[in-house]
Amino acid sequence: MFNNALARRLEATGAEQGRQFTVTGGGMIYLDGVEADLITLEATVAHWPRDTLVQVAVDRQAAFEHFVAVLDLLRFNQLARLHMVKCQGE
């Protein structure tokens, strides 16, 4: 779920809604609420504008390697408008 305070701020400024990655404690990665593997994510993110706003929500039980895989993907595609938040659970 997208950070409500951030979403309200974006609506107020008229900015784009943004995209959200979720990394769960079970090792699953979701993009905008849809489960996806890294190969699919790589193909998808490659087409995003560099100024795309991205929120990365990470469950505290998530393996660090899954979190790093998402950050590496975003960094490789030169996406820098990132917000990190902690999830409550899966």
Kinemage of the C-alpha trace (Angstrom):
@kinemage 1
@onewidth
@group {chain A} dominant
@subgroup {mainchain}
@vectorlist {calphas} color= white
{ca met a 1} P 0.000 0.000 0.000
{ca phe a 2} L 1.373 3.390 -0.968
{ca asn a 3} L 2.411 5.676 1.886
{ca asn a 4} L -0.719 7.772 2.567
{ca ala a 5} L 1.117 10.923 3.644
{ca leu a 6} L 3.299 10.784 0.547
{ca ala a 7} L 0.288 10.143 -1.694
{ca arg a 8} L -1.541 13.160 -0.221
{ca arg a 9} L 1.534 15.350 -0.753
{ca leu a 10} L 1.774 14.238 -4.379
{ca glu a 11} L -1.923 14.908 -4.985
{ca ala a 12} L -1.576 18.367 -3.460
{ca thr a 13} L 1.348 19.225 -5.719
{ca gly a 14} L -0.182 17.598 -8.801
{ca ala a 15} L 2.768 15.217 -9.128
{ca glu a 16} L 2.491 11.734 -10.594
{ca gln a 17} L 1.217 9.015 -8.284
{ca gly a 18} L 4.434 7.017 -8.405
{ca arg a 19} L 5.174 3.307 -8.254
{ca gln a 20} L 5.585 0.989 -5.303
{ca phe a 21} L 7.796 -2.003 -4.705
{ca thr a 22} L 7.017 -4.220 -1.722
{ca val a 23} L 9.534 -6.734 -0.393
{ca thr a 24} L 7.942 -9.265 1.964
{ca gly a 25} L 9.396 -11.377 4.725
{ca gly a 26} L 8.594 -14.433 2.616
{ca gly a 27} L 10.931 -13.283 -0.141
{ca met a 28} L 8.230 -12.092 -2.519
{ca ile a 29} L 8.586 -8.867 -4.490
{ca tyr a 30} L 5.538 -6.936 -5.641
{ca leu a 31} L 5.243 -3.995 -8.009
{ca asp a 32} L 2.113 -1.934 -7.429
{ca gly a 33} L 0.550 -4.865 -5.566
{ca val a 34} L 1.270 -7.478 -8.247
{ca glu a 35} L 3.798 -10.242 -7.592
{ca ala a 36} L 6.697 -10.129 -10.039
{ca asp a 37} L 10.074 -11.765 -10.564
{ca leu a 38} L 13.287 -9.790 -11.119
{ca ile a 39} L 13.417 -10.527 -14.857
{ca thr a 40} L 9.945 -9.047 -15.354
{ca leu a 41} L 10.817 -6.106 -13.133
{ca glu a 42} L 14.004 -5.407 -15.084
{ca ala a 43} L 12.059 -5.255 -18.357
{ca thr a 44} L 9.367 -3.055 -16.834
{ca val a 45} L 11.571 -0.559 -14.996
{ca ala a 46} L 13.825 -0.083 -18.033
{ca his a 47} L 11.014 1.887 -19.707
{ca trp a 48} L 10.243 4.247 -16.830
{ca pro a 49} L 11.242 7.913 -16.995
{ca arg a 50} L 14.195 8.670 -14.698
{ca asp a 51} L 12.111 11.084 -12.635
{ca thr a 52} L 9.555 8.414 -11.673
{ca leu a 53} L 8.751 8.539 -7.966
{ca val a 54} L 9.301 5.111 -6.375
{ca gln a 55} L 8.404 3.921 -2.905
{ca val a 56} L 10.102 0.783 -1.602
{ca ala a 57} L 8.218 -0.839 1.288
{ca val a 58} L 10.203 -3.510 3.099
{ca asp a 59} L 8.962 -5.969 5.703
{ca arg a 60} L 11.320 -6.046 8.672
{ca gln a 61} L 11.546 -9.843 8.209
{ca ala a 62} L 12.637 -9.507 4.553
{ca ala a 63} L 16.042 -10.859 3.601
{ca phe a 64} L 18.508 -8.031 3.039
{ca glu a 65} L 19.482 -9.552 -0.340
{ca his a 66} L 15.928 -9.058 -1.685
{ca phe a 67} L 15.930 -5.417 -0.611
{ca val a 68} L 19.339 -4.896 -2.229
{ca ala a 69} L 18.154 -6.573 -5.459
{ca val a 70} L 15.347 -4.010 -5.767
{ca leu a 71} L 17.666 -1.085 -4.986
{ca asp a 72} L 20.241 -2.342 -7.500
{ca leu a 73} L 17.542 -2.545 -10.152
{ca leu a 74} L 16.435 1.016 -9.465
{ca arg a 75} L 19.992 2.320 -9.338
{ca phe a 76} L 20.942 0.540 -12.598
{ca asn a 77} L 18.033 2.336 -14.288
{ca gln a 78} L 19.106 5.660 -12.757
{ca leu a 79} L 15.921 6.143 -10.746
{ca ala a 80} L 16.751 8.442 -7.860
{ca arg a 81} L 13.392 9.648 -6.505
{ca leu a 82} L 13.136 6.901 -3.907
{ca his a 83} L 11.297 6.680 -0.603
{ca met a 84} L 11.861 3.790 1.792
{ca val a 85} L 9.230 2.692 4.280
{ca lys a 86} L 8.854 -0.192 6.706
{ca cys a 87} L 5.915 -2.595 6.234
{ca gln a 88} L 3.915 -3.991 9.119
{ca gly a 89} L 3.943 -7.519 7.721
{ca glu a 90} L 3.038 -9.623 4.708
